Amino acid sequence: MRPLPGGRNTIERIARFGYGARGIVYIVVGALALLAAIGQGGRAGDSKDALRAVLSGPFGAVLVGVIALGLAGFALWRLVEGVTDADRRGTSAKGLAVRGAHLISAAIYLGLAVSAASLSLGLGMSGGDGMHDGTAWLLAKPYGRWLVALGGLGVIGGGFGFLGKAWRGDVTDRLALDTQARDRWAGPVGRSGYAARGIAFLIIGGFLVAAAWHQRSSDAKGLTEAFALLRAQPYGWILLGLVAAGHAAFGAFGLIQARYRHIDAPDIDRVDDAAGAAVRALT
């Protein structure tokens, strides 16, 4: 097993904490959905449902508060990745698309972090139904229907990207692990997780396209409804169980990333400089 690269700076520690927090959330998401699939209780829900489940357990408020900090750290790392190109994606069309997706991810996980913090402080889950509210707002705007459709196609594209990554098996490329460890356990866990996320993205993107087609924000649905759609199919409990187990694997892979991922994190001063340059480029 190869040693972890480089020294640890503040951003790298934050990033690893963030991967771990995200991993825990998806482990809970997958576990609850798997229990629902086999009829042993639980509810096939999304990340917010997972946070509520953690809150109801021992030391729930403290644990959700720690997860909130981790998710905020993950959002910061995604922002750093997108702005500074910490992973050296480059400025090709594919590289810019990946960096743009990181910026969108930063906004999503920051929102989830705020919701988790609110929940841990006893303020309830903040933010309402972001999927429906955001879609309704866009549909009310000029060309909003096309923007929603474009967003849905983007999510579908992300789903195919996840599935392609699972098929190619290159999920471990950025892990500081030897070939045997990659092949025996890290690779299968990661591929299962990415495949499950890909299926979920395809369904959620389809919901968004349907919302644009019918011009109904109620058609825009998230992971909870994606799980429900799978459960409603013939042998749906098997389909749901497989995708649920995949989400738990995605969470487990997040813990693997927290420990073994190559993170070439820039110093904070470099992040400030890159952010300033990005702002100047937009003004």
N, C-alpha and C positions, 0 to 999 in steps of 0.2 A: 504494500500500500504506500502510495507516494505521500510525502508530507504536504501539508497545506502550504500554498504559496505565500511568500512575502510576510511582512509584518502586519499587525493589526492596527488600523487607525479607527477613529470614531465612527466614520461612515460605514466601514466594514462591519463593525460590531452591531451597529443599528440595522444594517441589512440582514445579518444573520439572525438577529432577534426577530426581524420582520418575517423572514421565511418560516421560522419556527411558529410564530403566531398564526400565520396564514395556514400552515400545515395543520395545526390543532383544530382550527375552524372547520376545515374540510374533512378531517377525520370524524368529527362530530356529525357533520352533514351526512357523510356516507353511512355512519353507524345508525343514525336515526332512520334513514331511508331503507337500510337493509333490514332493520327490525320491522318496519312497516311492510316490507315485501314478504317476509315470512310469517306475518301475522302475530308478532310477539310484542305488540305495542309500538310506540314511537310514531313519528310523523315525518313523512317525506317532505322536507321543507328546504328553505334556502339558508344562507349564512346568518340571517337575523334570527331564524328559528333555532339555529345551532347556538347562538349566543344566549337566547332565552333558556335553552336546555341547560347550558353551563350555569347560568344564574340560579337555576332552581336547585343545584347541587350544593354540597358542602363548600363553604367559603366562596360561594358563587359570585358575590359582588367583587371580592378581591381578584378572583381569577379573571372575570370579565374586564376589570380595570387593567390588569396586566396585558390581556389580549388587545385591549384598545391601544395601549402604548405600542405594542408590537406592530399592530396594523398601521398605526401612524408612521412608525419607522419604515415599514415596507413601502408605504406611499412615498415617503421621502426618497427611498432608494430607487423606486421607479422613476421619480422625477429626475434624480441625478443621472440615471441611465439614459433617459431621453434627452436631457439638456447637454450633458458632457460627453456622451457616447462612451461611457465607461467600459462597455463590452466591445468597443471597436467594431460596431456594425457598419460604419462608413456612411457615405452620402449617396450610395446607389439607391435606386427606387425601392428595392427590398429593404435596405438598411434604414432608410427614412420611414418606411411603413412600420417597421418594427419599433423604431424609436417613438413614432407617433402613438403606436399602440401602448407603449410604456407610459406615455403621458396620460392617456385615457385611463389606464389602469391606476395611475397615481390618484386621479380624481375619484375613481370608484372606491378604492380602499381607504382614502381619506374620509369619504362619506360614511363608510362602514365603521371606521374608527370613531367618528363622532357619535354614531348611533350606539356603539358599544360603551363609550364613556358615559353617555347619557343614561344608559341602562344600568351601569354599575353604580351611578350616583342616585339611583332611585327615581329618575325623571321620566322613565318610560322610554320606549323606542322612538327616537326622533326621525323626522324626515318623511313620514307618510309613505305612500307607494310611489317611489321614485320612477319606476318604469311607466306606470299609467300617467302620472302627473307630467313627466317630461314629454311623453308622446302626445298627450292632449295639448300641451303648450305648443309643440311644433306643428301639430295639425291645424292649429288656429292661425298660423302664420302663412304669408305668401310662399308658395312652393314648399310648404311644410310637409305635404304628402310625399313629395319626392325626396325630401331630406330623411324622413322616417324610413322610406324604402331603401335609400342608400345606406342608412345605418343598419338596417336589417341585413342587407347584402354584405356589409362589412362584417357583421357578426357571423354570418354563414361562412364568409371567407376565413375568418378566424377559426371556425370549427373545422374546416378542411385543413387548415394549417396544423391544428392539433392532431388531427387524424394522420396527416402526412408525417408528422414528427414521430408518432407512435409506430407507423408502418416502417419508416426508415430506421428506427431504433437509435437515433442520435441524441436521445434525451440526456445521456450521460456525458456528452462532450465536454461540458464545463465542470465536471466533478474531478477532484483530486483523488481518484481511486485507480487501482491497478485493473488490468483487463479481466482477471478472474472475478473480482468483486463486482465489476460492471455487468458481466455476463450472468453471474449466478443470482444476484438479488437486486442491485440498484436498477439495472436495465428493465427487467420484467415489472418491477413496481412502477417505475416511471412511465413505461409504455402503457400499462393498464390505466394509469391515472390520466394521461393525455388523451387516450382513446375515449374515456368516459366524458371528459370535458369537451372533447370534440363533438360527441353526440348531443350533449346538452346545448352547445352553442348552435348547432344546426337547427334544433327545435326552437330555441329562443329566437334566432334570426328569422325563422319561418313565421313565428308569431308576429314579429315586427313588420314583415312584408305584408302579412294578412291585415294588420292594422292600417297600413298605408293603403292597401287595395280597397278596403271597406270604409276607410276614413273613420274608424272607431278605435279610440284609445283603449277600450276595454279588451280589444283583441291582443294588445301588447302584454305579454305574460313572461314570467321569469322562471327560475329553476323549480319552484314548487309546482307550477302548472306543467312544466316539462316532465317532471316525475309522474304527475297524475296522468299525462297522456300516455306514457309508457305503460303504466299500470292498467290502463283501459284496453290495451291491445290483447289479442289472443295470447295466452301464456304470459300475460303481462307481469305477473309476479316474478317470473324468471328474468324478463327484460329489466325490470326495475331492480331486481337483486344484483344483476351483473353491473348495471350502471352505478348503483349505490356502492357496491364493492370497489368499483373503479374510482369513485370520488374519495373513498377512504384511502385508497392507494395513492391518489394525488396528494392527499394530506400527508401521508407517510413520506412521500417523495419530497415534500416541503421540508420535513425534518432532516432528511438526508441532505438536501441543499443547504440547510442551515449549518450543517457540520462540514460538508465536503466541497461546496461549490467554490470555484475560482471567483474571487471578487476583487477586481483591480480597482479599488475605490480611490478616487482622487482625494487630495487633502481638501479641507474645508475652504481654504483660500482659493484653490483652483475652481471649486464649485461656485463660489461667489463671482469669480471673474467670468466663468462661462455663462452664468445666469445674467450677468450684466451685459455681456455681449449679445445674448439672445434678445434681451429687452431692447437694446439699441438697434438691432436688426429689424425689429418690428415697428420701430417708431421713425 
